[in-house]
């Protein structure tokens, strides 16, 4: 397999080179994903314990067929592999489009790429410890006197992983805000002036998260709004568009 070029290389790619770069990054991302899934399946007992931790103590996920424990474990391992490898996959995606920017724009975008995995991890940790426990408590406790509440393993683990991934992706807000301001697409003042639209978008996105219950929505909205305000502060400090160097 051809060696991946550094993300900040300055050559303009031909179509063939661009396709070759895409192929190499897809292969690399695929290898990372397969290794992550393999590790998750190898440690599936630990993975199951971690996934079951946010559930109320009196509830254990149920299976309804002889094959369901095996296939549910495989599915959770795939989910876990995606979650584990997603920071690297996101970096590969962003690094692939980086050569389309000018040299000065690359100086802006490249440092932001380094923040992507850290923000994603912060989002998943926040979802695991702050979002999931009260959300599950609300959802499983709603009208609990009227229902015999049980939880199916395959459906719960899908909900669990999608929530972590969704919140992790939402924590990329600072990267997006800094990118559009440093590239001169919008100014921090314009973003601040249209803050009400940002709040509306945050509310809609939070509502679209798995679960869509009021508790999950409100718990997610607060940190997302704080991230947006923090992003505006960073944009005012570092958000001046970079100028193209004059060619001599």
DRENPA-644714 format. One record per residue: residue in three letters; residue number from 1; x, y, z of N, C-alpha, C, O in turn. Coordinates in steps of 0.001 Angstrom, whole numbers, always signed. Layout:
% residues N
   resn   resi       n.X       n.Y       n.Z      ca.X      ca.Y      ca.Z       c.X       c.Y       c.Z       o.X       o.Y       o.Z
    ALA    NUM         X         Y         Z         X         Y         Z         X         Y         Z         X         Y         Z
...
***
This chain:
% residues 248
   resn   resi       n.X       n.Y       n.Z      ca.X      ca.Y      ca.Z       c.X       c.Y       c.Z       o.X       o.Y       o.Z
    UNK      1      +854     -1199        +0        +0        +0        +0      +886     +1243        +0     +1859     +1312      +750
    UNK      2      +556     +2209      -826     +1350     +3419      -917     +1280     +4186      +394      +251     +4187     +1070
    UNK      3     +2387     +4842      +748     +2435     +5606     +1985     +1539     +6833     +1884     +1511     +7520      +862
    UNK      4      +802     +7095     +2970       -44     +8284     +2988      +825     +9523     +3053     +1809     +9568     +3792
    UNK      5      +461    +10509     +2289     +1206    +11756     +2324      +812    +12543     +3564      -317    +12427     +4041
    UNK      6     +1752    +13358     +4101     +1384    +14176     +5246      +212    +15077     +4914       +22    +15483     +3767
    UNK      7      -571    +15383     +5941     -1788    +16151     +5704     -1504    +17565     +5240     -2379    +18213     +4666
    UNK      8      -259    +18070     +5485       +24    +19463     +5142      +913    +19592     +3904     +1558    +20623     +3710
    UNK      9      +950    +18561     +3074     +1800    +18693     +1888     +1200    +19736      +945        -8    +19972      +936
    UNK     10     +2079    +20351      +153     +1701    +21567      -566     +1496    +21336     -2055     +1231    +22291     -2785
    UNK     11     +1610    +20103     -2527     +1455    +19847     -3958       -12    +19821     -4338      -851    +19323     -3588
    UNK     12      -311    +20356     -5498     -1652    +20222     -6045     -1789    +18840     -6676      -927    +18421     -7448
    UNK     13     -2847    +18147     -6357     -3017    +16779     -6797     -3692    +16717     -8156     -4626    +17467     -8441
    UNK     14     -3203    +15810     -8987     -3938    +15492    -10202     -5112    +14593     -9816     -5218    +14150     -8673
    UNK     15     -5990    +14331    -10785     -7150    +13477    -10511     -6704    +12085    -10083     -7244    +11525     -9129
    UNK     16     -5712    +11520    -10789     -5236    +10178    -10449     -4633    +10165     -9044     -4889     +9250     -8261
    UNK     17     -3824    +11194     -8726     -3226    +11266     -7401     -4297    +11455     -6324     -4181    +10921     -5221
    UNK     18     -5335    +12217     -6655     -6421    +12441     -5710     -7154    +11127     -5423     -7471    +10829     -4272
    UNK     19     -7417    +10356     -6457     -8077     +9064     -6282     -7179     +8089     -5522     -7656     +7300     -4707
    UNK     20     -5871     +8151     -5796     -4932     +7291     -5084     -4893     +7651     -3601     -4847     +6776     -2736
    UNK     21     -4913     +8948     -3326     -4962     +9414     -1933     -6235     +8925     -1246     -6192     +8490       -95
    UNK     22     -7368     +8997     -1949     -8629     +8523     -1395     -8567     +7027     -1107     -9001     +6574       -49
    UNK     23     -8021     +6258     -2062     -7909     +4809     -1875     -7067     +4479      -652     -7443     +3629      +155
    UNK     24     -5923     +5152      -512     -5039     +4876      +610     -5702     +5192     +1952     -5555     +4453     +2925
    UNK     25     -6420     +6285     +1977     -7062     +6671     +3240     -8222     +5733     +3565     -8454     +5426     +4735
    UNK     26     -8953     +5274     +2550    -10038     +4326     +2793     -9474     +3011     +3317    -10025     +2422     +4247
    UNK     27     -8373     +2548     +2720     -7747     +1308     +3188     -7261     +1461     +4621     -7481      +580     +5453
    UNK     28     -6604     +2573     +4910     -6106     +2808     +6263     -7255     +2868     +7260     -7179     +2277     +8337
    UNK     29     -8335     +3592     +6896     -9492     +3691     +7780    -10138     +2327     +7985    -10572     +2002     +9090
    UNK     30    -10203     +1522     +6913    -10773      +188     +7028     -9972      -702     +7966    -10542     -1444     +8767
    UNK     31     -8636      -624     +7864     -7776     -1422     +8750     -7985     -1009    +10206     -8102     -1860    +11087
    UNK     32     -8032      +301    +10452     -8251      +793    +11812     -9592      +308    +12350     -9687      -120    +13500
    UNK     33    -10628      +377    +11514    -11958       -48    +11940    -11994     -1541    +12255    -12564     -1948    +13268
    UNK     34    -11389     -2356    +11395    -11369     -3806    +11625    -10621     -4138    +12912    -11075     -4973    +13695
    UNK     35     -9486     -3493    +13136     -8722     -3738    +14363     -9526     -3323    +15596     -9509     -4015    +16614
    UNK     36    -10228     -2193    +15502    -11032     -1730    +16638    -12167     -2699    +16943    -12444     -2989    +18107
    UNK     37    -12828     -3200    +15896    -13904     -4174    +16094    -13340     -5462    +16701    -13962     -6051    +17585
    UNK     38    -12179     -5897    +16237    -11566     -7113    +16771    -11235     -6961    +18250    -11461     -7880    +19037
    UNK     39    -10701     -5804    +18626    -10386     -5561    +20039    -11658     -5567    +20877    -11680     -6128    +21973
    UNK     40    -12712     -4947    +20365    -13980     -4910    +21094    -14569     -6309    +21258    -15098     -6635    +22320
    UNK     41    -14482     -7138    +20217    -15006     -8500    +20333    -14154     -9326    +21299    -14684    -10144    +22051
    UNK     42    -12853     -9114    +21279    -11947     -9814    +22192    -12273     -9477    +23654    -12210    -10337    +24534
    UNK     43    -12620     -8214    +23889    -12947     -7753    +25240    -14452     -7511    +25372    -14879     -6554    +26018
    UNK     44    -15252     -8388    +24753    -16692     -8119    +24730    -17326     -8171    +26113    -18329     -7499    +26351
    UNK     45    -16756     -8965    +27044    -17328     -8992    +28385    -17170     -7647    +29084    -18083     -7181    +29766
    UNK     46    -16001     -7025    +28909    -15787     -5692    +29473    -16671     -4664    +28779    -17206     -3756    +29415
    UNK     47    -16817     -4818    +27470    -17648     -3883    +26706    -19103     -3958    +27153    -19774     -2933    +27278
    UNK     48    -19592     -5182    +27393    -20968     -5349    +27855    -21162     -4733    +29235    -22189     -4107    +29494
    UNK     49    -20199     -4902    +30108    -20304     -4311    +31440    -20346     -2787    +31366    -21129     -2147    +32068
    UNK     50    -19505     -2213    +30518    -19494      -753    +30356    -20828      -264    +29802    -21367      +739    +30269
    UNK     51    -21364      -976    +28798    -22624      -563    +28186    -23800      -723    +29145    -24751       +57    +29084
    UNK     52    -23753     -1715    +30024    -24864     -1962    +30944    -24828     -1059    +32174    -25824      -945    +32888
    UNK     53    -23706      -428    +32422    -23553      +364    +33646    -24596     +1474    +33801    -25090     +1665    +34912
    UNK     54    -24959     +2221    +32740    -25955     +3296    +32925    -27368     +2800    +33225    -28213     +3596    +33638
    UNK     55    -27653     +1501    +33030    -28990      +984    +33276    -29299      +958    +34769    -28386      +815    +35582
    UNK     56    -30565     +1093    +35142    -30949      +875    +36545    -30511      -508    +37009    -30478     -1451    +36219
    UNK     57    -30176      -626    +38286    -29581     -1862    +38806    -30502     -3070    +38682    -30028     -4205    +38614
    UNK     58    -31798     -2840    +38650    -32727     -3972    +38618    -33084     -4406    +37200    -33962     -5250    +37020
    UNK     59    -32417     -3844    +36192    -32723     -4189    +34806    -31500     -4794    +34125    -30400     -4244    +34185
    UNK     60    -31713     -5930    +33482    -30691     -6549    +32647    -31254     -6701    +31240    -32419     -7069    +31085
    UNK     61    -30448     -6425    +30204    -30938     -6583    +28828    -31367     -8016    +28554    -30730     -8964    +29011
    UNK     62    -32458     -8164    +27800    -33023     -9467    +27503    -32720     -9879    +26065    -32591     -9036    +25177
    UNK     63    -32609    -11193    +25852    -32546    -11750    +24503    -33685    -12756    +24360    -34161    -13317    +25347
    UNK     64    -34117    -12978    +23108    -35326    -13762    +22886    -35142    -14943    +21939    -36126    -15527    +21485
    UNK     65    -33894    -15303    +21633    -33666    -16462    +20772    -32299    -17040    +21101    -31467    -16352    +21692
    UNK     66    -32051    -18299    +20726    -30755    -18919    +21036    -29570    -18197    +20390    -28474    -18178    +20949
    UNK     67    -29791    -17609    +19223    -28688    -16966    +18511    -28505    -15499    +18883    -27482    -14899    +18554
    UNK     68    -29486    -14919    +19564    -29441    -13482    +19801    -28268    -13038    +20665    -27692    -11989    +20374
    UNK     69    -27868    -13780    +21732    -26695    -13327    +22490    -25441    -13207    +21628    -24680    -12248    +21755
    UNK     70    -25232    -14196    +20743    -24037    -14164    +19888    -24083    -12991    +18920    -23123    -12226    +18826
    UNK     71    -25203    -12842    +18194    -25278    -11790    +17192    -25358    -10405    +17831    -24876     -9428    +17258
    UNK     72    -25958    -10318    +19004    -25988     -9032    +19701    -24585     -8631    +20145    -24224     -7456    +20087
    UNK     73    -23793     -9610    +20589    -22409     -9322    +20970    -21594     -8855    +19774    -20792     -7928    +19883
    UNK     74    -21807     -9510    +18616    -21113     -9075    +17398    -21532     -7650    +17025    -20696     -6816    +16676
    UNK     75    -22836     -7389    +17105    -23328     -6056    +16754    -22744     -4998    +17689    -22326     -3931    +17240
    UNK     76    -22716     -5298    +18995    -22147     -4343    +19941    -20654     -4149    +19687    -20143     -3039    +19834
    UNK     77    -19949     -5218    +19306    -18523     -5094    +18993    -18309     -4188    +17787    -17363     -3400    +17756
    UNK     78    -19195     -4302    +16787    -19101     -3422    +15618    -19391     -1980    +16025    -18668     -1061    +15641
    UNK     79    -20456     -1789    +16808    -20760      -459    +17311    -19577      +115    +18080    -19173     +1260    +17874
    UNK     80    -19029      -718    +18979    -17901      -258    +19785    -16681       +58    +18936    -15966     +1022    +19210
    UNK     81    -16435      -761    +17890    -15311      -497    +17001    -15468      +819    +16257    -14507     +1572    +16098
    UNK     82    -16691     +1091    +15802    -16951     +2376    +15137    -16703     +3528    +16101    -16054     +4515    +15754
    UNK     83    -17224     +3390    +17311    -17050     +4440    +18314    -15580     +4645    +18645    -15114     +5778    +18761
    UNK     84    -14851     +3538    +18797    -13435     +3619    +19169    -12582     +4218    +18069    -11641     +4963    +18344
    UNK     85    -12903     +3896    +16820    -12071     +4345    +15699    -12547     +5657    +15087    -11853     +6220    +14240
    UNK     86    -13710     +6158    +15494    -14275     +7325    +14825    -13383     +8561    +14876    -13317     +9279    +13879
    UNK     87    -12684     +8853    +15991    -11769    +10005    +15944    -10747     +9910    +14818    -10471    +10904    +14146
    UNK     88    -10180     +8709    +14606     -9203     +8524    +13522     -9881     +8616    +12166     -9316     +9176    +11227
    UNK     89    -11094     +8070    +12055    -11822     +8136    +10785    -12155     +9577    +10425    -12048     +9974     +9265
    UNK     90    -12563    +10365    +11427    -12857    +11774    +11175    -11605    +12509    +10735    -11655    +13336     +9824
    UNK     91    -10473    +12212    +11379     -9226    +12855    +10978     -8871    +12514     +9540     -8438    +13383     +8783
    UNK     92     -9053    +11247     +9157     -8757    +10848     +7783     -9643    +11590     +6788     -9187    +11984     +5715
    UNK     93    -10908    +11778     +7151    -11820    +12513     +6275    -11380    +13952     +6109    -11304    +14464     +4992
    UNK     94    -11089    +14607     +7231    -10678    +16011     +7164     -9333    +16160     +6460     -9131    +17103     +5695
    UNK     95     -8407    +15223     +6718     -7087    +15304     +6094     -7175    +15089     +4591     -6357    +15625     +3843
    UNK     96     -8159    +14310     +4134     -8310    +14069     +2699     -8698    +15348     +1957     -8216    +15596      +852
    UNK     97     -9566    +16159     +2562     -9996    +17384     +1888     -9025    +18536     +2116     -9160    +19586     +1487
    UNK     98     -8042    +18359     +3009     -7119    +19442     +3323     -6343    +19960     +2116     -6163    +21173     +2011
    UNK     99     -5861    +19095     +1178     -5113    +19619       +34     -5915    +20562      -850     -5327    +21295     -1646
    UNK    100     -7243    +20565      -735     -8048    +21482     -1545     -7905    +22921     -1077     -8245    +23850     -1810
    UNK    101     -7402    +23112      +146     -7231    +24464      +666     -5901    +25052      +216     -4975    +24328      -148
    UNK    102     -5826    +26354      +249     -4575    +27039       -54     -3602    +26845     +1104     -4019    +26445     +2191
    UNK    103     -2300    +27123      +892     -1319    +26934     +1980     -1676    +27695     +3252     -1524    +27168     +4354
    UNK    104     -2152    +28937     +3106     -2496    +29703     +4303     -3721    +29131     +5002     -3811    +29144     +6229
    UNK    105     -4662    +28627     +4208     -5856    +28012     +4806     -5498    +26720     +5527     -6104    +26381     +6543
    UNK    106     -4518    +26004     +5000     -4114    +24764     +5655     -3527    +25044     +7033     -3718    +24261     +7963
    UNK    107     -2810    +26165     +7165     -2259    +26530     +8465     -3363    +26759     +9490     -3154    +26592    +10692
    UNK    108     -4529    +27142     +9006     -5675    +27352     +9891     -6331    +26028    +10244     -6635    +25763    +11407
    UNK    109     -6546    +25204     +9234     -7345    +23995     +9418     -6570    +22903    +10143     -7141    +22185    +10963
    UNK    110     -5267    +22767     +9850     -4497    +21657    +10399     -4511    +21615    +11925     -4743    +20542    +12481
    UNK    111     -4270    +22741    +12646     -4337    +22654    +14114     -5711    +22218    +14616     -5816    +21569    +15657
    UNK    112     -6759    +22571    +13885     -8101    +22183    +14314     -8298    +20675    +14212     -9053    +20088    +14987
    UNK    113     -7606    +20043    +13239     -7720    +18598    +13111     -7243    +17901    +14380     -7768    +16854    +14758
    UNK    114     -6243    +18491    +15034     -5707    +17878    +16239     -6713    +17923    +17383     -6646    +17108    +18302
    UNK    115     -7655    +18882    +17330     -8664    +18986    +18385     -9822    +18030    +18182    -10575    +17762    +19119
    UNK    116     -9981    +17503    +16958    -11142    +16662    +16650    -11243    +15448    +17563    -12298    +15251    +18167
    UNK    117    -10190    +14610    +17701    -10346    +13423    +18560    -10592    +13770    +20016    -11357    +13080    +20689
    UNK    118     -9954    +14834    +20523    -10127    +15203    +21930    -11549    +15675    +22208    -12131    +15336    +23238
    UNK    119    -12106    +16457    +21286    -13481    +16910    +21458    -14459    +15745    +21352    -15440    +15683    +22092
    UNK    120    -14193    +14831    +20438    -15081    +13678    +20297    -15062    +12832    +21567    -16115    +12420    +22054
    UNK    121    -13885    +12574    +22099    -13776    +11791    +23335    -14469    +12505    +24481    -15152    +11873    +25288
    UNK    122    -14296    +13835    +24558    -14966    +14605    +25613    -16480    +14478    +25489    -17180    +14367    +26496
    UNK    123    -16989    +14495    +24252    -18427    +14365    +24041    -18953    +13004    +24451    -20018    +12909    +25061
    UNK    124    -18214    +11938    +24122    -18673    +10593    +24494    -18616    +10392    +26005    -19499     +9752    +26577
    UNK    125    -17602    +10924    +26647    -17514    +10826    +28110    -18669    +11581    +28757    -19283    +11092    +29705
    UNK    126    -18964    +12779    +28241    -20085    +13554    +28756    -21400    +12799    +28579    -22229    +12770    +29489
    UNK    127    -21590    +12188    +27408    -22823    +11444    +27155    -22947    +10248    +28090    -24033     +9954    +28588
    UNK    128    -21847     +9565    +28325    -21878     +8351    +29144    -22189     +8661    +30607    -23002     +7976    +31228
    UNK    129    -21548     +9686    +31154    -21674     +9953    +32581    -22784    +10948    +32920    -23321    +10917    +34028
    UNK    130    -23135    +11830    +31980    -24077    +12898    +32304    -25414    +12730    +31590    -26466    +12952    +32191
    UNK    131    -25388    +12344    +30325    -26628    +12287    +29535    -27385    +10976    +29748    -28581    +10994    +30039
    UNK    132    -26702     +9846    +29607    -27387     +8552    +29606    -28089     +8203    +30925    -29249     +7792    +30880
    UNK    133    -27457     +8341    +32090    -28148     +7915    +33323    -29488     +8599    +33557    -30478     +7900    +33773
    UNK    134    -29575     +9941    +33525    -30901    +10544    +33736    -31863    +10286    +32584    -33069    +10175    +32805
    UNK    135    -31351    +10189    +31355    -32231     +9912    +30221    -32856     +8531    +30352    -34058     +8372    +30141
    UNK    136    -32049     +7527    +30700    -32579     +6176    +30879    -33527     +6115    +32075    -34548     +5427    +32037
    UNK    137    -33180     +6836    +33128    -34055     +6856    +34297    -35422     +7419    +33948    -36446     +6902    +34394
    UNK    138    -35438     +8485    +33146    -36709     +9082    +32734    -37482     +8161    +31804    -38674     +7930    +32007
    UNK    139    -36812     +7633    +30786    -37492     +6823    +29786    -38025     +5521    +30374    -39155     +5123    +30092
    UNK    140    -37203     +4856    +31198    -37623     +3573    +31753    -38579     +3730    +32938    -39285     +2793    +33310
    UNK    141    -38588     +4929    +33520    -39481     +5160    +34646    -40798     +5807    +34262    -41669     +6001    +35110
    UNK    142    -40950     +6144    +32979    -42167     +6811    +32529    -43327     +5814    +32527    -43275     +4790    +31847
    UNK    143    -44370     +6125    +33295    -45537     +5233    +33420    -45132     +3822    +33814    -45716     +2850    +33336
    UNK    144    -44127     +3705    +34689    -43633     +2379    +35043    -44648     +1561    +35827    -44524      +338    +35901
    UNK    145    -45656     +2214    +36415    -46691     +1462    +37129    -47706      +832    +36174    -48472       -50    +36562
    UNK    146    -47702     +1295    +34921    -48663      +793    +33935    -48066      -249    +33002    -48796      -899    +32254
    UNK    147    -46750      -416    +33036    -46087     -1329    +32108    -45161     -2276    +32873    -44620     -1933    +33924
    UNK    148    -44998     -3458    +32324    -43941     -4362    +32780    -42699     -4040    +31959    -42506     -4579    +30870
    UNK    149    -41873     -3170    +32485    -40777     -2596    +31702    -39595     -3550    +31665    -39026     -3892    +32702
    UNK    150    -39233     -3972    +30469    -38037     -4755    +30205    -37290     -4044    +29074    -37804     -3100    +28474
    UNK    151    -36091     -4502    +28797    -35303     -3846    +27747    -34602     -4910    +26912    -33932     -5793    +27447
    UNK    152    -34764     -4816    +25600    -34152     -5784    +24692    -32711     -5391    +24404    -32420     -4230    +24116
    UNK    153    -31818     -6362    +24484    -30388     -6089    +24391    -30013     -5378    +23102    -29336     -4350    +23143
    UNK    154    -30440     -5905    +21951    -30013     -5342    +20673    -30472     -3897    +20512    -29729     -3066    +19988
    UNK    155    -31691     -3589    +20960    -32205     -2227    +20829    -31508     -1283    +21799    -31220      -137    +21455
    UNK    156    -31238     -1755    +22999    -30570      -889    +23979    -29162      -536    +23538    -28756      +622    +23640
    UNK    157    -28405     -1519    +23047    -27022     -1233    +22671    -26949      -297    +21463    -26030      +516    +21360
    UNK    158    -27917      -412    +20549    -27970      +554    +19454    -28231     +1964    +19966    -27574     +2915    +19543
    UNK    159    -29194     +2096    +20879    -29484     +3387    +21502    -28261     +3926    +22237    -27946     +5112    +22141
    UNK    160    -27575     +3055    +22968    -26405     +3434    +23765    -25301     +4021    +22886    -24788     +5105    +23163
    UNK    161    -24939     +3296    +21825    -23822     +3731    +20982    -24203     +4959    +20157    -23385     +5866    +20004
    UNK    162    -25412     +5010    +19626    -25830     +6166    +18829    -25844     +7441    +19673    -25520     +8519    +19175
    UNK    163    -26218     +7320    +20939    -26192     +8490    +21815    -24768     +8981    +22015    -24509    +10182    +21937
    UNK    164    -23839     +8060    +22273    -22444     +8452    +22463    -21873     +9098    +21207    -21218    +10138    +21278
    UNK    165    -22123     +8473    +20051    -21604     +9020    +18798    -22239    +10373    +18501    -21547    +11304    +18090
    UNK    166    -23555    +10490    +18706    -24244    +11745    +18413    -23708    +12899    +19233    -23441    +13973    +18694
    UNK    167    -23546    +12690    +20539    -23035    +13762    +21396    -21570    +14043    +21077    -21141    +15197    +21103
    UNK    168    -20798    +12993    +20777    -19396    +13205    +20409    -19253    +14064    +19160    -18371    +14921    +19092
    UNK    169    -20115    +13840    +18171    -20075    +14658    +16959    -20524    +16087    +17241    -19990    +17031    +16659
    UNK    170    -21494    +16251    +18121    -21962    +17601    +18447    -20887    +18414    +19158    -20893    +19643    +19098
    UNK    171    -19978    +17740    +19822    -18895    +18453    +20507    -17837    +18973    +19528    -16828    +19540    +19947
    UNK    172    -18069    +18781    +18220    -17175    +19362    +17217    -17533    +20810    +16902    -16931    +21413    +16015
    UNK    173    -18503    +21374    +17616    -18940    +22750    +17357    -17783    +23746    +17367    -17698    +24564    +16451
    UNK    174    -16874    +23718    +18370    -15773    +24698    +18337    -14923    +24616    +17079    -14482    +25643    +16563
    UNK    175    -14686    +23398    +16577    -13896    +23248    +15351    -14617    +23897    +14176    -14000    +24600    +13376
    UNK    176    -15924    +23662    +14073    -16695    +24251    +12983    -16727    +25763    +13042    -16552    +26432    +12023
    UNK    177    -16953    +26311    +14243    -17026    +27770    +14388    -15689    +28415    +14070    -15635    +29411    +13347
    UNK    178    -14606    +27855    +14605    -13285    +28415    +14323    -12942    +28309    +12842    -12315    +29209    +12283
    UNK    179    -13347    +27215    +12206    -13038    +27036    +10784    -13717    +28104     +9943    -13071    +28731     +9104
    UNK    180    -15022    +28322    +10155    -15740    +29269     +9300    -15308    +30709     +9564    -15383    +31550     +8668
    UNK    181    -14857    +31002    +10785    -14407    +32376    +11067    -12982    +32602    +10583    -12681    +33653    +10017
    UNK    182    -12100    +31625    +10800    -10718    +31786    +10352    -10606    +31788     +8829     -9705    +32406     +8262
    UNK    183    -11533    +31087     +8177    -11524    +31075     +6711    -12265    +32265     +6133    -12327    +32419     +4913
    UNK    184    -12830    +33111     +6984    -13485    +34331     +6524    -14868    +34132     +5957    -15391    +35027     +5292
    UNK    185    -15486    +32971     +6200    -16839    +32729     +5683    -17851    +33593     +6422    -18726    +34198     +5803
    UNK    186    -17733    +33653     +7736    -18541    +34548     +8567    -17626    +35154     +9618    -16508    +34683     +9827
    UNK    187    -18106    +36201    +10279    -17350    +36830    +11351    -17933    +36424    +12701    -19099    +36037    +12774
    UNK    188    -17136    +36506    +13779    -17685    +36235    +15114    -18855    +37146    +15453    -19794    +36736    +16136
    UNK    189    -18796    +38391    +14971    -19884    +39330    +15245    -21185    +38882    +14585    -22260    +39014    +15171
    UNK    190    -21088    +38354    +13371    -22286    +37855    +12691    -22874    +36654    +13425    -24092    +36540    +13563
    UNK    191    -22005    +35759    +13897    -22489    +34606    +14652    -23164    +35039    +15945    -24215    +34516    +16315
    UNK    192    -22550    +36001    +16630    -23137    +36475    +17889    -24468    +37170    +17646    -25404    +37021    +18432
    UNK    193    -24553    +37924    +16563    -25793    +38634    +16248    -26931    +37657    +15946    -28093    +37946    +16231
    UNK    194    -26593    +36499    +15367    -27596    +35492    +15018    -27630    +34352    +16038    -27925    +33206    +15700
    UNK    195    -27323    +34689    +17281    -27262    +33692    +18343    -28583    +32930    +18489    -28585    +31730    +18765
    UNK    196    -29705    +33634    +18302    -31008    +32980    +18494    -31211    +31836    +17506    -31852    +30835    +17826
    UNK    197    -30657    +31992    +16302    -30766    +30896    +15330    -29895    +29715    +15752    -30249    +28554    +15543
    UNK    198    -28763    +30033    +16342    -27890    +28967    +16839    -28592    +28184    +17947    -28500    +26957    +17991
    UNK    199    -29285    +28878    +18832    -30020    +28201    +19908    -31109    +27310    +19330    -31327    +26193    +19801
    UNK    200    -31791    +27812    +18305    -32834    +27006    +17659    -32247    +25753    +17029    -32805    +24665    +17169
    UNK    201    -31121    +25902    +16334    -30482    +24755    +15697    -30026    +23750    +16749    -30195    +22544    +16572
    UNK    202    -29443    +24246    +17851    -29002    +23368    +18933    -30178    +22591    +19507    -30066    +21396    +19781
    UNK    203    -31326    +23282    +19692    -32518    +22613    +20229    -33006    +21525    +19284    -33376    +20438    +19729
    UNK    204    -33011    +21808    +17978    -33476    +20824    +17001    -32540    +19622    +16969    -32989    +18476    +16944
    UNK    205    -31228    +19892    +16970    -30256    +18795    +16938    -30365    +17942    +18192    -30335    +16714    +18113
    UNK    206    -30494    +18592    +19362    -30632    +17845    +20613    -31895    +16998    +20609    -31914    +15903    +21170
    UNK    207    -32954    +17506    +19976    -34207    +16765    +19910    -34073    +15535    +19023    -34776    +14546    +19226
    UNK    208    -33171    +15588    +18034    -33006    +14478    +17099    -32108    +13367    +17634    -31962    +12326    +16994
    UNK    209    -31508    +13581    +18802    -30679    +12536    +19385    -31534    +11324    +19749    -32735    +11467    +19978
    UNK    210    -30932    +10123    +19806    -31700     +8944    +20215    -32367     +9169    +21566    -31763     +9712    +22491
    UNK    211    -33613     +8745    +21663    -34365     +8938    +22895    -35369    +10055    +22763    -36538     +9879    +23104
    UNK    212    -34934    +11212    +22271    -35771    +12390    +22024    -36697    +12709    +23198    -37799    +13218    +22995
    UNK    213    -36263    +12417    +24413    -37070    +12762    +25575    -36655    +14132    +26088    -35547    +14579    +25792
    UNK    214    -37508    +14813    +26847    -37185    +16168    +27326    -35921    +16217    +28172    -35175    +17194    +28108
    UNK    215    -35668    +15178    +28964    -34487    +15182    +29823    -33212    +15177    +28987    -32319    +15998    +29200
    UNK    216    -33130    +14244    +28027    -31956    +14190    +27155    -31768    +15489    +26393    -30649    +15985    +26267
    UNK    217    -32849    +16033    +25893    -32781    +17265    +25109    -32226    +18414    +25933    -31325    +19122    +25482
    UNK    218    -32760    +18609    +27149    -32324    +19728    +27985    -30892    +19536    +28469    -30112    +20487    +28511
    UNK    219    -30550    +18299    +28835    -29198    +18038    +29314    -28168    +18299    +28216    -27074    +18793    +28490
    UNK    220    -28520    +17966    +26972    -27595    +18178    +25855    -27541    +19643    +25428    -26489    +20131    +25015
    UNK    221    -28650    +20333    +25523    -28689    +21714    +25041    -27747    +22625    +25819    -27080    +23476    +25231
    UNK    222    -27690    +22453    +27131    -26866    +23354    +27941    -25393    +23301    +27562    -24818    +24350    +27270
    UNK    223    -24744    +22119    +27550    -23329    +22117    +27157    -23102    +22527    +25713    -22079    +23135    +25397
    UNK    224    -24054    +22199    +24819    -23891    +22612    +23428    -23934    +24125    +23297    -23168    +24713    +22534
    UNK    225    -24832    +24748    +24045    -24891    +26214    +24008    -23619    +26811    +24615    -23081    +27787    +24092
    UNK    226    -23141    +26228    +25715    -21901    +26722    +26315    -20719    +26531    +25366    -19832    +27381    +25294
    UNK    227    -20709    +25411    +24636    -19660    +25200    +23640    -19729    +26252    +22540    -18700    +26737    +22070
    UNK    228    -20945    +26602    +22134    -21108    +27632    +21112    -20567    +28970    +21611    -19858    +29662    +20880
    UNK    229    -20897    +29341    +22856    -20416    +30612    +23409    -18897    +30584    +23574    -18219    +31577    +23309
    UNK    230    -18370    +29444    +24011    -16920    +29309    +24127    -16261    +29423    +22760    -15186    +30005    +22623
    UNK    231    -16917    +28861    +21753    -16391    +28951    +20386    -16349    +30399    +19910    -15420    +30798    +19208
    UNK    232    -17362    +31188    +20293    -17361    +32601    +19914    -16200    +33343    +20564    -15577    +34202    +19941
    UNK    233    -15912    +33006    +21830    -14773    +33629    +22512    -13479    +33290    +21791    -12653    +34167    +21538
    UNK    234    -13302    +32004    +21458    -12107    +31591    +20724    -12043    +32261    +19360    -10969    +32658    +18909
    UNK    235    -13187    +32388    +18707    -13211    +33000    +17375    -12808    +34464    +17440    -12144    +34963    +16531
    UNK    236    -13201    +35163    +18507    -12804    +36568    +18649    -11311    +36693    +18875    -10691    +37668    +18450
    UNK    237    -10733    +35706    +19546     -9288    +35736    +19782     -8485    +35297    +18575     -7488    +35923    +18218
    UNK    238     -8931    +34202    +17941     -8136    +33583    +16886     -8833    +33562    +15538     -8352    +32930    +14598
    UNK    239     -9966    +34250    +15438    -10807    +34086    +14254    -10524    +35033    +13118    -11322    +35111    +12183
    UNK    240     -9408    +35767    +13156     -9101    +36670    +12057     -8700    +35870    +10817     -7809    +35024    +10896
    UNK    241     -9333    +36119     +9693     -8963    +35361     +8491     -7511    +35544     +8145     -6963    +36637     +8288
    UNK    242     -6877    +34473     +7685     -5476    +34550     +7290     -5366    +35082     +5879     -6223    +34816     +5037
    UNK    243     -4314    +35831     +5622     -4088    +36395     +4302     -3173    +35490     +3511     -2247    +34887     +4055
    UNK    244     -3438    +35403     +2234     -2578    +34629     +1352     -1217    +35329     +1237     -1172    +36543     +1037
    UNK    245      -107    +34585     +1361     +1202    +35210     +1167     +1365    +35659      -274      +973    +34966     -1213
    UNK    246     +1941    +36812      -419     +2155    +37339     -1767     +3274    +36556     -2445     +4321    +36286     -1857
    UNK    247     +3018    +36203     -3699     +4022    +35458     -4459     +5051    +36448     -5013     +4715    +37425     -5682
    UNK    248     +6303    +36156     -4708     +7351    +37033     -5160     +7914    +36614     -6500     +8819    +37266     -7021
***
